[in-house]
Amino acid sequence: MTEQAQVPARKKGNAGVKVILILVALLVAVCAYFVLGAILPRWWSDVIAGQIRRDLGASVLVGMFYGFTFTFLPLLVAWQATRKAVTWPWKVAIVLVAVAIATPNLLTAGIVFGSTESAHAGQRTLSVDAGFFTTWTAVSAIAAVVAFIGVTVLWAVWRRRGKQMKALKQAENERVRAAKNAAAETPGTTPLA
């Protein structure tokens, strides 16, 4: 008698359910985009106006703080995703955290570059109540990018120098060992200390 291999029953694919769930998720995402697009620019401009209270000096300082901090920190966090030891799911999570940290600057950019009625209302609020905020946010964001590039270049130079120093120390140790071995093998010479 021959044995027949039993073939496991295949599960019926729930492709229809998956498609419906994907469509529902897309619908929720689109609705959230429009709802948040109508609310967030006005809310953020009111938050900034409340912090500045029509003080031009405060407008400059708050703009510099938001622009530099919420550009430099997200870049530093996102830079961690470039490490080889980090796996892909963690890289995605790190980038999402970096985007979350950059939210204040993204909200400001949404107001400045937005074309919705809410973005225009936010532009008016910021221009009246926080005169230099958007300008100094942009200037400080550019300064943060330049500082980040400087930090990454210095870090790369430092690491390369460290690797070169390690290689030089290894070569020196090997040279000393070879000299000791040669002195030990040659009769009548004293080994190097």
Rosetta silent file (secondary structure, phi, psi, omega in degrees, C-alpha in Angstrom):
SEQUENCE: MTEQAQVPARKKGNAGVKVILILVALLVAVCAYFVLGAILPRWWSDVIAGQIRRDLGASVLVGMFYGFTFTFLPLLVAWQATRKAVTWPWKVAIVLVAVAIATPNLLTAGIVFGSTESAHAGQRTLSVDAGFFTTWTAVSAIAAVVAFIGVTVLWAVWRRRGKQMKALKQAENERVRAAKNAAAETPGTTPLA
SCORE:     score description
SCORE:     0.000 S_00000001
   1 L     0.000  142.271  176.899    0.000    0.000    0.000 S_00000001
   2 L  -100.403  146.826  178.357    1.151    3.466   -0.723 S_00000001
   3 L   -91.289  134.748  177.847    0.737    6.292    1.668 S_00000001
   4 L   -99.900  131.733  178.197   -1.038    9.295    0.415 S_00000001
   5 L   -74.376  133.050  179.060    0.084   12.649    1.698 S_00000001
   6 L   -84.066  128.160  179.264   -2.711   14.577    3.199 S_00000001
   7 L   -92.662  123.218  179.945   -3.054   17.999    1.747 S_00000001
   8 L   -66.395  145.334  179.387   -4.168   20.545    4.330 S_00000001
   9 L   -67.886  133.513  179.698   -7.324   22.365    3.484 S_00000001
  10 L   -79.292  137.644  176.298   -6.640   25.844    2.219 S_00000001
  11 L   -75.629  140.346  177.376   -8.222   28.673    4.075 S_00000001
  12 L   -70.559  133.262  179.794  -10.456   30.776    1.971 S_00000001
  13 L   -70.287  137.991  177.130   -8.916   34.161    1.455 S_00000001
  14 L   -97.913   50.397 -177.535  -10.724   37.061    2.975 S_00000001
  15 H   -61.243  -37.336 -179.895   -9.652   39.393    0.205 S_00000001
  16 H   -63.964  -41.579  179.122  -13.022   41.133    0.221 S_00000001
  17 H   -66.321  -41.366  179.232  -12.784   41.912    3.939 S_00000001
  18 H   -62.476  -43.359  179.599   -9.214   43.192    3.514 S_00000001
  19 H   -62.964  -42.874  179.735  -10.232   45.465    0.649 S_00000001
  20 H   -64.076  -42.918  178.539  -13.155   46.845    2.657 S_00000001
  21 H   -63.537  -39.928  177.889  -10.917   47.485    5.682 S_00000001
  22 H   -65.159  -42.497  179.093   -8.347   49.266    3.512 S_00000001
  23 H   -64.738  -40.541  177.897  -11.054   51.422    1.919 S_00000001
  24 H   -64.046  -42.853  178.415  -12.512   52.300    5.332 S_00000001
  25 H   -62.140  -41.951  177.175   -9.012   53.210    6.612 S_00000001
  26 H   -64.163  -41.051  178.897   -8.433   55.426    3.569 S_00000001
  27 H   -62.959  -43.588  178.086  -11.818   57.086    4.036 S_00000001
  28 H   -63.755  -41.591  179.585  -11.058   57.774    7.719 S_00000001
  29 H   -63.685  -42.015  179.141   -7.609   59.168    6.785 S_00000001
  30 H   -66.229  -43.333  177.927   -9.088   61.495    4.148 S_00000001
  31 H   -62.531  -43.248  178.495  -11.787   62.712    6.541 S_00000001
  32 H   -62.374  -38.901  178.609   -9.188   63.274    9.279 S_00000001
  33 H   -60.050  -47.585 -177.982   -7.027   65.223    6.806 S_00000001
  34 H   -70.255  -39.458  179.181   -9.859   67.605    5.935 S_00000001
  35 H   -65.771  -48.637  179.975  -11.083   67.985    9.530 S_00000001
  36 H   -67.442  -33.251  176.631   -7.586   68.598   10.879 S_00000001
  37 H   -65.470  -26.528  178.480   -6.801   70.873    7.922 S_00000001
  38 H   -86.595  -24.538 -174.787   -9.759   73.025    8.906 S_00000001
  39 H   -99.998  -47.852 -169.803   -8.957   73.093   12.630 S_00000001
  40 H   -61.062  -43.730 -179.222   -5.199   72.926   13.152 S_00000001
  41 H   -60.475  -42.456  178.302   -4.010   76.101   11.337 S_00000001
  42 H   -65.435  -45.356 -179.273   -6.425   78.324   13.269 S_00000001
  43 H   -60.789  -46.893 -177.656   -5.645   76.573   16.547 S_00000001
  44 H   -65.728  -40.032  178.687   -1.867   76.773   16.065 S_00000001
  45 H   -65.708  -35.467  176.186   -1.955   80.444   15.089 S_00000001
  46 H   -67.806  -37.958  177.713   -4.036   81.174   18.217 S_00000001
  47 H   -62.838  -46.987 -179.170   -1.537   79.253   20.395 S_00000001
  48 H   -66.206  -43.553  178.877    1.394   81.235   18.973 S_00000001
  49 H   -60.770  -37.422  177.758   -0.495   84.531   19.224 S_00000001
  50 H   -67.630  -32.966  178.577   -1.257   83.728   22.864 S_00000001
  51 H   -74.451  -34.103 -172.944    2.413   83.062   23.574 S_00000001
  52 H   -91.959  -39.376  178.102    3.646   86.232   21.872 S_00000001
  53 L    54.608   46.132  175.175    0.855   88.709   22.718 S_00000001
  54 L    62.130   23.105  176.315    1.866   91.231   20.024 S_00000001
  55 L   -97.290  115.419 -175.120    5.388   91.668   21.419 S_00000001
  56 H   -65.146  -36.921  176.873    7.801   91.854   18.476 S_00000001
  57 H   -63.145  -44.121  176.709   10.801   90.850   20.606 S_00000001
  58 H   -64.506  -33.956  178.773    8.949   87.806   21.882 S_00000001
  59 H   -61.064  -43.646  179.581    7.910   87.087   18.308 S_00000001
  60 H   -66.214  -48.633 -176.610   11.560   86.887   17.242 S_00000001
  61 H   -65.513  -43.434  179.286   12.643   84.780   20.231 S_00000001
  62 H   -65.946  -40.823  176.985    9.724   82.353   20.054 S_00000001
  63 H   -61.663  -42.246  178.234   10.210   81.994   16.299 S_00000001
  64 H   -64.144  -41.426  179.894   13.925   81.299   16.797 S_00000001
  65 H   -62.675  -52.841 -178.464   13.167   78.730   19.499 S_00000001
  66 H   -63.305  -44.429 -176.991   10.548   76.848   17.496 S_00000001
  67 H   -62.004  -47.732 -176.525   12.478   77.037   14.248 S_00000001
  68 H   -74.351  -51.203 -173.628   15.797   75.796   15.626 S_00000001
  69 H   -62.738  -47.877 -173.872   14.618   73.299   18.240 S_00000001
  70 H   -88.369   14.381  165.679   11.937   71.588   16.198 S_00000001
  71 H  -111.925  -46.948 -176.375   14.221   71.251   13.181 S_00000001
  72 H   -65.995  -47.889 -179.060   17.492   70.252   14.864 S_00000001
  73 H   -62.144  -45.403  177.360   16.002   67.653   17.245 S_00000001
  74 H   -62.285  -34.957  177.567   13.971   65.816   14.563 S_00000001
  75 H   -66.115  -41.327  177.228   17.050   65.680   12.342 S_00000001
  76 H   -62.626  -42.548  179.942   19.095   64.201   15.200 S_00000001
  77 H   -66.602  -45.318 -179.680   16.387   61.641   15.914 S_00000001
  78 H   -64.486  -30.457  178.987   15.963   60.736   12.234 S_00000001
  79 H   -60.913  -29.659  179.739   19.749   60.389   11.918 S_00000001
  80 H   -64.823  -23.451  179.265   19.553   57.433   14.313 S_00000001
  81 H   -72.077  -13.193  179.925   17.615   55.536   11.652 S_00000001
  82 H   -83.496   -7.515 -179.274   20.747   55.498    9.466 S_00000001
  83 L   -68.780  142.145 -177.824   22.596   53.204   11.874 S_00000001
  84 L   -69.075  -29.119 -176.828   23.239   49.710   10.537 S_00000001
  85 L   -73.015  -14.580 -177.175   22.255   48.042   13.816 S_00000001
  86 L   -87.091  128.044 -179.595   18.696   49.402   13.592 S_00000001
  87 L   -82.161  166.777 -173.532   16.227   47.094   11.835 S_00000001
  88 H   -59.538  -44.239  179.065   13.604   48.301    9.362 S_00000001
  89 H   -60.500  -36.924  178.724   10.574   48.364   11.677 S_00000001
  90 H   -71.923  -32.683  176.832   12.559   50.453   14.156 S_00000001
  91 H   -61.629  -43.767  178.385   13.783   52.755   11.380 S_00000001
  92 H   -62.823  -43.843  179.456   10.181   53.505   10.449 S_00000001
  93 H   -62.687  -40.611  179.503    9.304   54.091   14.116 S_00000001
  94 H   -64.025  -43.293  179.516   12.288   56.440   14.543 S_00000001
  95 H   -65.252  -38.723  177.460   11.305   58.467   11.488 S_00000001
  96 H   -64.537  -38.625  176.326    7.706   58.702   12.740 S_00000001
  97 H   -64.372  -41.082  178.413    8.971   59.967   16.110 S_00000001
  98 H   -61.995  -41.313  177.744   11.115   62.539   14.283 S_00000001
  99 H   -65.263  -39.148  178.534    8.081   63.738   12.324 S_00000001
 100 H   -63.936  -38.669  178.417    6.081   63.964   15.556 S_00000001
 101 H   -67.349  -31.798 -178.992    8.815   66.100   17.129 S_00000001
 102 L   -81.516    3.593 -175.379    8.787   68.377   14.069 S_00000001
 103 H   -52.655  -44.586  179.246    5.029   68.968   14.391 S_00000001
 104 H   -57.335  -42.303  178.387    5.275   72.645   15.506 S_00000001
 105 H   -70.795  -34.353  177.306    7.308   73.545   12.425 S_00000001
 106 H   -66.769  -37.766  176.621    5.044   71.472   10.196 S_00000001
 107 H   -65.705  -41.794  177.984    2.010   73.310   11.569 S_00000001
 108 H   -63.639  -43.125  177.985    3.700   76.663   10.958 S_00000001
 109 H   -63.993  -36.113  177.013    4.610   75.599    7.417 S_00000001
 110 H   -62.341  -34.515  177.267    1.003   74.483    6.899 S_00000001
 111 H   -72.960  -47.319 -175.031   -0.136   77.984    7.796 S_00000001
 112 H   -66.502  -44.055 -175.225    2.476   79.785    5.696 S_00000001
 113 H   -99.279   -2.841 -177.017    2.180   77.622    2.579 S_00000001
 114 L   -72.562  153.556  179.915   -1.445   76.510    3.001 S_00000001
 115 L  -118.554    6.908 -179.885   -4.154   77.594    0.620 S_00000001
 116 L   -82.022  166.895  178.040   -7.203   76.689    2.690 S_00000001
 117 H   -62.102  -38.372  179.156   -9.476   79.208    4.369 S_00000001
 118 H   -65.600  -39.644  177.906   -8.176   78.058    7.751 S_00000001
 119 H   -65.581  -40.111  177.926   -4.556   78.578    6.660 S_00000001
 120 H   -65.822  -37.704  176.081   -5.383   82.107    5.441 S_00000001
 121 H   -64.508  -39.896  176.619   -7.061   82.862    8.779 S_00000001
 122 H   -64.500  -38.682  176.814   -3.927   81.591   10.525 S_00000001
 123 H   -62.185  -43.091  179.046   -1.757   83.795    8.305 S_00000001
 124 H   -63.688  -42.942  179.749   -3.802   86.839    9.249 S_00000001
 125 H   -61.994  -45.396 -179.245   -3.606   85.977   12.957 S_00000001
 126 H   -68.394  -36.783 -179.575    0.150   85.492   12.819 S_00000001
 127 H   -69.850  -30.028 -179.971    0.754   88.637   10.795 S_00000001
 128 H   -86.078  -48.333 -171.490   -1.235   90.762   13.258 S_00000001
 129 H   -95.556  -16.814 -177.473   -0.414   89.124   16.607 S_00000001
 130 L  -141.734   67.201 -169.811    3.003   87.553   15.931 S_00000001
 131 L   -46.106  -53.574 -173.813    4.664   89.789   13.373 S_00000001
 132 L  -101.912    7.894 -173.942    8.109   88.226   12.906 S_00000001
 133 H   -58.779  -51.148 -174.872    7.322   84.705   14.071 S_00000001
 134 H   -67.024  -37.887  179.944    7.170   83.007   10.661 S_00000001
 135 H   -63.996  -48.723 -177.369   10.252   84.793    9.329 S_00000001
 136 H   -74.016  -23.442  172.486   12.411   83.910   12.330 S_00000001
 137 H   -66.550  -44.146  179.555   11.070   80.379   12.408 S_00000001
 138 H   -65.845  -44.571 -179.642   12.245   79.916    8.816 S_00000001
 139 H   -61.506  -44.377 -178.774   15.635   81.571    9.454 S_00000001
 140 H   -70.349  -32.409  176.392   16.220   79.437   12.548 S_00000001
 141 H   -65.502  -40.746  176.632   15.118   76.269   10.771 S_00000001
 142 H   -64.423  -41.937  177.499   17.711   76.938    8.063 S_00000001
 143 H   -62.123  -36.803  178.689   20.316   77.591   10.778 S_00000001
 144 H   -66.364  -39.364  177.868   19.369   74.274   12.412 S_00000001
 145 H   -64.334  -43.512  178.455   19.866   72.409    9.129 S_00000001
 146 H   -62.794  -43.427  178.275   23.294   74.047    8.693 S_00000001
 147 H   -62.905  -40.413  178.879   24.202   73.177   12.311 S_00000001
 148 H   -64.099  -42.891  177.413   23.048   69.595   11.789 S_00000001
 149 H   -61.393  -42.711  177.468   25.163   69.266    8.657 S_00000001
 150 H   -60.577  -43.187  179.418   28.133   70.654   10.598 S_00000001
 151 H   -63.742  -43.457 -178.690   27.561   68.166   13.426 S_00000001
 152 H   -67.005  -38.176  178.069   27.316   65.208   11.031 S_00000001
 153 H   -65.682  -46.240  178.568   30.486   66.254    9.180 S_00000001
 154 H   -62.094  -39.166  178.082   32.399   66.686   12.449 S_00000001
 155 H   -62.903  -43.342  179.598   31.075   63.337   13.676 S_00000001
 156 H   -64.733  -41.872  178.390   32.224   61.598   10.486 S_00000001
 157 H   -63.723  -43.438  179.790   35.672   63.215   10.733 S_00000001
 158 H   -61.799  -44.197  179.782   35.922   62.230   14.403 S_00000001
 159 H   -66.496  -41.695  178.337   34.984   58.617   13.704 S_00000001
 160 H   -62.567  -41.609  178.254   37.372   58.383   10.759 S_00000001
 161 H   -62.876  -41.382  178.109   40.164   59.814   12.922 S_00000001
 162 H   -61.789  -42.077  178.233   39.346   57.277   15.638 S_00000001
 163 H   -65.592  -39.830  178.007   39.539   54.405   13.166 S_00000001
 164 H   -64.985  -41.916  178.467   42.858   55.701   11.827 S_00000001
 165 H   -63.495  -39.987  178.518   44.255   56.005   15.358 S_00000001
 166 H   -63.530  -43.434  178.716   43.129   52.464   16.147 S_00000001
 167 H   -64.802  -40.026  178.529   44.789   51.158   12.992 S_00000001
 168 H   -65.092  -40.575  178.452   48.011   53.060   13.807 S_00000001
 169 H   -65.331  -39.819  177.490   48.055   51.644   17.357 S_00000001
 170 H   -62.823  -45.186  179.587   47.523   48.131   16.002 S_00000001
 171 H   -62.739  -41.003  178.361   50.357   48.586   13.512 S_00000001
 172 H   -64.100  -43.438  178.206   52.622   49.939   16.265 S_00000001
 173 H   -62.890  -41.026  178.369   51.790   46.998   18.555 S_00000001
 174 H   -65.855  -38.902  178.551   52.489   44.538   15.749 S_00000001
 175 H   -64.428  -42.953  179.148   55.801   46.276   14.983 S_00000001
 176 H   -64.914  -43.045  178.056   56.835   46.103   18.655 S_00000001
 177 H   -61.901  -42.230  179.228   55.841   42.410   18.841 S_00000001
 178 H   -64.508  -39.304  178.782   57.780   41.649   15.668 S_00000001
 179 H   -66.244  -39.801  178.303   60.836   43.475   17.039 S_00000001
 180 H   -64.661  -43.626  179.290   60.599   41.539   20.315 S_00000001
 181 H   -63.858  -41.242  179.102   60.289   38.237   18.454 S_00000001
 182 H   -65.899  -39.759  179.709   63.226   39.093   16.211 S_00000001
 183 H   -69.329  -35.716  179.508   65.343   40.095   19.214 S_00000001
 184 H   -69.490  -33.049 -178.454   64.388   36.925   21.083 S_00000001
 185 H   -79.724  -26.119 -179.119   65.334   34.752   18.128 S_00000001
 186 L   -85.358  121.098 -179.118   68.709   36.454   17.554 S_00000001
 187 L   -71.403  143.916  175.136   71.323   35.144   20.001 S_00000001
 188 L    86.658    4.727  176.313   73.340   37.673   21.977 S_00000001
 189 L  -113.115  153.850  177.517   70.789   40.512   21.865 S_00000001
 190 L   -94.591  136.894  179.430   68.582   41.716   24.649 S_00000001
 191 L   -66.879  149.384  177.833   64.824   41.788   24.021 S_00000001
 192 L   -71.594  147.856  179.909   63.117   45.184   23.865 S_00000001
 193 L   -80.291    0.000    0.000   61.069   46.187   26.862 S_00000001
